[in-house]
Amino acid sequence: DDDQAAELAYYRAQAQLQNGDYRSAAKGFDAYSERNPDDAEPLALAAIAYLNLEDFATARARAEAALRIDPQNKNAK
């Protein structure tokens, strides 16, 4: 089902982020965020991935989006 596939993609993106595959992680978090727009954490983690890719404009946009949803999100700050 679509929800399980999205959740699996989210966990895969977390592993990719931890393993330094920032481009794949960013794509995975972005895809998950499209299906779950009220979840701040994947946006914040996408921001971290984009920072590592030195795509600072996208990183900032994702962090700001995460903070609009959850102003206390530690990963987005």
Disulfide bonds with the S-S distance in Angstrom:
none
